[in-house]
């Protein structure tokens, strides 16, 4: 039973990583071919730096997912299928960063202004931190629980 679960996790991770790799390569190769080569007369250093930032972000997120999904083998038998990278949390954030960067890269072929969509990443990170600090489930803010008021109605019972 556990062996079957590990096999399913391994197959799911391999499929997901193959999809992300093709998405990253497809968007970046399209950008290189259509923007850097065919429209090189309108290409600037700023655009190259923004593309480089996008590539570094996608590569770091992809390799984080790749490392988390590494299976464990013992003498050729599968012990662990790796961490399931389709789960919520950090893995989900890495997927979102990859999607935003690929979206920006593809649309930046047509207009330089689409690089502004990369600002969604730090904006969402700031929003998450603020929500975490303000959240009522935060242990720091929930340590001072309001005292329960006892009314005359409750005393009669």
Beta strands, then each sheet from edge to edge (+ up, - down):
strand 1: 72-74
strand 2: 77-80
sheet 1: 1+ 2-
end
